[in-house]
Every structure is written in structure tokens, then in C-alpha cells.
Amino acid sequence: MSKGYLTTHVLDTYNGKPGSNINCQLFRLEKDKKIKIKDFILNSDGRCNEPILENDNFMVGKYEIIFYCGDYFKNIKNLSEPFFLDDVIVRFGISNDQQHYHVPLLVTPWSYSTYRGS
């Protein structure tokens, strides 16, 4: 069993607060297949209450998290459709199944950035 795990955190930098209650999906990418691992909703701190991937499910490979930020921002700000940013897709790789991988997302209705956090 591996000791590594995956977490995420969304910060709404437009409003200066956590991205709470954002719907998300996690996928594993294998050649031409996209395999859904789970759906999850971020808590009031913009995080999950537990790792989104861990134990035997946490393995070396390519992954994707879809953050449904358009739905989040339309509940906070009157935005015209189609939204400039709607679904934010972050693709990343896990090369060591013994480490903690953290995928933070800093987002506004018009921009986003991510990095490998700690």
C-alpha cells in the first residue's frame, strides 16, 4: 500500500475567500481512455474533508480534475453566458506514489493558476 495521497484546494481570488461548494470530478487518463474515479464537492474552506485519492487507488499516472467554477461564480456574481471561464480542467502527473500531491487552484471568473503545492 502506498503512503502518497492527493488533495486540492480552491481559492476564489476575485472575492478573497475559499471556493466553497464547488463541484469537481477526478479522472485517470490511460492512453485513449478517461476513467472517472470520483465526484466530490469542496467544503466551506474550499477543500475536501479527506484526500481525493489515496491508498491503493493512488498510483503513478496522468490525472485530470475538473473544477466547475462557472456554476460557482454565477451564484456569486451576475455573469453573462457563456462564461469566459466555465469548467477549469487541470491535467497533471503523479510520478511517485509515496508522496503527497496537492493541486491548488487560484481562480477568478476570468483567470486561473495552479501549481504543485505541499
LOTITOR-289527 format. One record per residue (C-alpha): residue in one letter; y, x, z. Coordinates in steps of 0.5 Angstrom, whole numbers. Example, Ala and Ser with C-alpha at 12.3 -4.5 7.8 and 13.67 -1.06 7.14 Angstrom:
BEGIN
  code      v      u      w
     A     -9     25     16
     S     -2     27     14
END
This chain:
BEGIN
  code      v      u      w
     M      0      0      0
     S      7      3     -2
     K     13      3      3
     G     18      2     -2
     Y     22     -4     -3
     L     27     -8     -7
     T     34    -11     -4
     T     40    -14     -7
     H     47    -16     -5
     V     53    -19     -9
     L     60    -18     -7
     D     65    -23    -10
     T     71    -18    -11
     Y     75    -24    -14
     N     75    -28     -7
     G     74    -22     -3
     K     67    -24      0
     P     60    -24     -1
     G     57    -28     -7
     S     53    -34     -2
     N     48    -38     -5
     I     48    -35    -12
     N     41    -37    -15
     C     37    -31    -18
     Q     31    -29    -22
     L     27    -23    -22
     F     22    -21    -27
     R     18    -15    -29
     L     18    -12    -36
     E     12    -10    -39
     K     12     -8    -47
     D     14    -14    -50
     K     13    -19    -44
     K     18    -21    -39
     I     14    -23    -33
     K     17    -28    -28
     I     16    -25    -21
     K     20    -30    -17
     D     26    -34    -16
     F     31    -33    -10
     I     38    -36     -7
     L     42    -31     -4
     N     44    -33      3
     S     51    -33      6
     D     52    -26      6
     G     50    -25     -1
     R     44    -22      1
     C     36    -24      1
     N     33    -25      8
     E     28    -21      6
     P     26    -16      1
     I     25    -19     -6
     L     20    -14     -8
     E     15    -10     -3
     N      8     -8     -1
     D      3     -8     -7
     N      8    -12    -12
     F     13     -6    -11
     M     11     -1    -17
     V     13      3    -22
     G     16      0    -28
     K     22     -4    -31
     Y     25    -10    -28
     E     31    -15    -29
     I     35    -19    -24
     I     39    -25    -27
     F     44    -27    -23
     Y     47    -34    -24
     C     54    -32    -23
     G     57    -37    -28
     D     55    -43    -23
     Y     57    -40    -17
     F     64    -39    -20
     K     65    -46    -23
     N     64    -48    -16
     I     70    -44    -13
     K     75    -43    -19
     N     77    -48    -25
     L     74    -44    -31
     S     74    -47    -38
     E     67    -47    -41
     P     64    -43    -44
     F     65    -38    -38
     F     67    -31    -40
     L     61    -28    -35
     D     55    -33    -34
     D     49    -30    -33
     V     49    -23    -31
     I     43    -19    -33
     V     41    -12    -29
     R     36     -8    -32
     F     33     -2    -28
     G     27      2    -27
     I     23      4    -21
     S     20     11    -21
     N     18     12    -14
     D     14      6    -11
     Q     15     10     -4
     Q     23      9     -4
     H     28      3     -2
     Y     31      1     -9
     H     38     -3     -7
     V     41     -7    -13
     P     48     -9    -11
     L     53    -13    -16
     L     60    -13    -15
     V     63    -19    -19
     T     69    -23    -21
     P     69    -29    -27
     W     71    -23    -32
     S     67    -17    -30
     Y     62    -14    -26
     S     59     -7    -24
     T     52     -5    -21
     Y     49      2    -18
     R     43      4    -14
     G     45      3     -7
     S     42      5     -1
END
